[in-house]
Each structure stands twice: as structure tokens, then as C-alpha cells.
Amino acid sequence: MKKSVTQFLLDHAAEKPVSFHMPGHKGSDIYRRYGYDEFLNNFIDCDITEIPGADNLFQTEGVIRETAEKYRRLYDVKKSYLLINGTSGGLIAAILASVPQGKKLVMARNCHKSVFNALTLGGIEPVYAYPSMVGEYGISGPVEAEEIARCLDENPEAQAVILPSPNYYGICSDIKAIADVVHSRGKVLIVDQAHGAHLKFMSGEPKSAEECGADIVVNSTHKTLCSFTQSAVLNYNSDRVEQYILEDKLQAIQSTSPSYLLMASLDINADILEKHGERSFSAWQSNIEDFYAKAAAVEGLKLMEVPGAMDKTKINIDMSCYGIDGNQLEELLMEKGIYSELVTGNILMCMTGIGNTGADFERLLAALKSIAEERAFDKEGSDNSGAAGTEGCDKADNSGAALWMKRRALHEIPKKKQQVHIDESEGLICAASIIPYPPGIPFVCPGEEIGREEIEYIKLLRNRGEKVIGVDENMCVVVGKE
Ligand SMILES: Cc1ncc(COP(=O)(O)O)c(C=O)c1O
């Protein structure tokens, strides 16, 4: 008999795994450390609805307003909104509030799928801004201010700009420079800061989008801080978007039964930031620095660095020197009870969060060292070619990398649709996004032509066992019908 989801979760928790994936709390320890046992012990009894005194998420006057106020103070913005449908809901509402139906939105091509969904919901036309690439790994890098300027100058009727920063790998764009470009042309800047809710509270660079002048910033506090999965915070810091329209879109997009457990976790997260933020963030930062320094001494272990643009709380590990790709490294770490967040080619990304302790970082380092030592020993034993180092390293497997940011012509999104086997989709127009998950960035978008290279790459991902939304179990995709 197959396990239930409950049993799976209980078994997993019993393993006492080390989490380098979302959510950022990494388990109940941080709640207990700072004295929130009473909430944990009364968990189910806190799952209520809008009884008298419990306030209303969509017209805050009482307790929920108090929590939103805490965030307003913490991020130093005009107004903060609690979200219970993740950053996804906040991004859709922000876009719908900023771009009227039928108008254009300048968006980074590596935006999350929720941004693409907003296009469909709002009848909005995209103008793609292409990020630069990190050549060695074939992943998207920063979006340059010049690229945003080009898009806006070629499309002066565009109403707003949206991009992710940091992106999934922790690479940040120069939001200050982009804000200057956007505002000098009278447009609205929305930053998807799903992966950077912590930046405002860290010392040094990169700075948060709130500090760099974005109009609306959406933060997945669940990814790196300690609120529960699906909770998030939208920060509004502008006169360029009407507040009442934003509020109308937020209530249209989100559940009418907002979870009080999620909202309580947002409240506790804010409380921890206010009362223990300094201590938590300085410990987290020093664990990170220590980890990078010690990892540098492990032969054959490479950590991705993008000077000046990297949020180092995301640790991108490359051990291809030992012939280990990202998937294999993920498996090897899992055997040691360590779970990571994302694999792309040779990179394995470990997402650290406020809840990770020094001991977690030590376990990760020790595991990587022992993998390196075993491989070096195997290599010496097998070919006697001396210590395993960077010589003879496999080249990064970047097959498909260039395809991600390929500039494809954008056709009208098909009104009539059909499902066809992927092998028969060559030359047809995509009618439902094809989205490898993670990272959740559409690979082929509605309106783009599906080519042979795309087909082969999607098949490769599926053969590797990766999830690709938009390709069903029979390998069918949705395309336009003549
Ligand atoms: C870049 C980016 N933006 C937005 C989201 C959506 O965030 P949420 O899961 O809070 O809805 C994700 C999710 O992984 C993401 O990677």
C-alpha cells in the first residue's frame, strides 16, 4: 500500500533531516528557541475563521492590522500586506493593479510562472527583457538596467516593469539603477523578491529592493525567514499605483478563507525579526562566511560566485570535478540525511534560512568533504593519475542552457487548442506554458513556437525524472489548432 502524505511527513520528520530547502524556519526549533511553544502546543485550536475580534485580512482594523504594521516598520515602507497565497498571489495582484487590460508589461524572461499567469488573467501583453547569462553554468544572471531601458524605449506604452531579484540561484540585479530607468520614464517597478525577504535585515550588499526604490516588492517570508509555507508579505512603497486598486486585486486573487495559522506564523516571524533579528542575522551571516571560507579549502569543491551580485545565503555547489553532476550530488547528500533545494546541470543549490544552525552548516561541510575524499581516493586508485583536482574535470553540462533565454518570436496566443504528443508539436505554437519545476520559470511560453531543440530538451528533462508542468504523463503538450 502506498504511504499517505501524513505518514510520509511523519516518517521524514522522524529522520531528523538537515534542511537546505524551503521553508526557512527549518522546523520547530526556532519557534521553541524564542518562546513560542504555546502557539505550537495549541496549533489546531488556533485554526479559526473571522470570529469577532479576529479582524479581517481584506479590511484590517485590529489584530491583523497590528501584524501588517510590524512589517511596515521592519521594511520601512508605506504599507505592508499579509499574503496567504504566497508571493504568487501578490505578484498577480501587483501586476493587475499596475497594468490595465490590453496594455504592455516589461518582464524579465526568467520571471516565475505566476507572472505569466497574470498575463493571461489580465489580458496583458508581455515585452521580454532578457537577463544576462552566467556562461559557465548556463543559468540566468542579472537583468541589466540597459536592457530594461531598451525595452521601455521600444515600447513607451508599457505601464510597468517586473523582474525577480534575487533569482532562484541568489543572483541579484542592480535594482537601484533599474528603478532610476523605470521612474525616469514614469513607469512602475515591481520586484519579485520571493527569494530575498531577508535582504533588508542583512548587513552589506546586495541591498533589498525596498531600499533601492522599487514601488511594490513581494517577499516570500516562508522561503528564507520563519513564517509558514504559503505566507508572504507585499510591501507597497509608492504613489504610482493606486492603493485601493491594489487592495481590490489582492482580495480578488486570494482565498476568502485566509488561514489564521499562516497569519499567526507571519506575526511570529515579525516578532522574531523585531526582538531577535540582530542576533539571528549576524549568526546566519557568520555561518555563511565561515562555510564559504572552509569550503574553499576543499579540493574540487566549487561554490558559484557572481561578484557584486550574489546573495550568498543560496549556496550553489559544483562538484563536477569528480564527475558528479547536480542530481548525483543531491542523492549523495540525501544518503547522509541532507536535503537540498534545486538542481540545474552540475549545480546543486542549498537554500539556507534563518532557522539553519551552525551545526547544519557543519554537517553539510563534513558531507561534502567526505564525498570529495571518497572520490579523490577512487580516482587515485583507479588511474593513478595523481590527486584529483581540476584537471580532467568534466565540462559543465550546459546542454539546453542557451535554449532557456532563446529569443523566440511571439505569436498570438492560440484561441483554439489541442493536445498533441510532444514529438508531433514541432513547428506548432505553444498554448499552455511548459514549465520545468523547480525553478518554475516557463521554458516555452504560450505564443512561442516549439522547435526540435526544445522537444529534445524537454524529453531529456523528463528522462532524467524531472517534473515538467505542461507535459502530461503521456508526453502530450497543449498547442494551437488551425
Ligand atoms: C522567483 C520566484 N518568484 C515567485 C515564486 C512564488 O513564490 P510563492 O511560493 O511564495 O508563491 C517563486 C517560487 O518558488 C519563485 O521562485
The ligand as a MOL file (V3000), in Angstrom:
LIG
                    3D

  0  0  0     0  0            999 V3000
M  V30 BEGIN CTAB
M  V30 COUNTS 16 16 0 0 0
M  V30 BEGIN ATOM
M  V30 1 C 11.3730 33.6460 -8.4500 0
M  V30 2 C 10.1010 33.2050 -7.7880 0
M  V30 3 N 9.0910 34.0650 -7.6880 0
M  V30 4 C 7.9230 33.7410 -7.1030 0
M  V30 5 C 7.7370 32.4940 -6.5630 0
M  V30 6 C 6.4250 32.1650 -5.9290 0
M  V30 7 O 6.5260 32.2710 -4.5530 0
M  V30 8 P 5.4710 31.5550 -3.5820 0
M  V30 9 O 5.9050 30.1260 -3.4960 0
M  V30 10 O 5.6430 32.2840 -2.2870 0
M  V30 11 O 4.1320 31.7060 -4.1660 0
M  V30 12 C 8.7670 31.5560 -6.6310 0
M  V30 13 C 8.5920 30.2120 -6.0530 0
M  V30 14 O 9.4580 29.3880 -5.9460 0
M  V30 15 C 9.9780 31.9100 -7.2630 0
M  V30 16 O 10.9930 31.0300 -7.3800 0
M  V30 END ATOM
M  V30 BEGIN BOND
M  V30 1 1 1 2
M  V30 2 1 2 3
M  V30 3 2 2 15
M  V30 4 2 3 4
M  V30 5 1 4 5
M  V30 6 1 5 6
M  V30 7 2 5 12
M  V30 8 1 6 7
M  V30 9 1 7 8
M  V30 10 2 8 9
M  V30 11 1 8 10
M  V30 12 1 8 11
M  V30 13 1 12 13
M  V30 14 1 12 15
M  V30 15 2 13 14
M  V30 16 1 15 16
M  V30 END BOND
M  V30 END CTAB
M  END
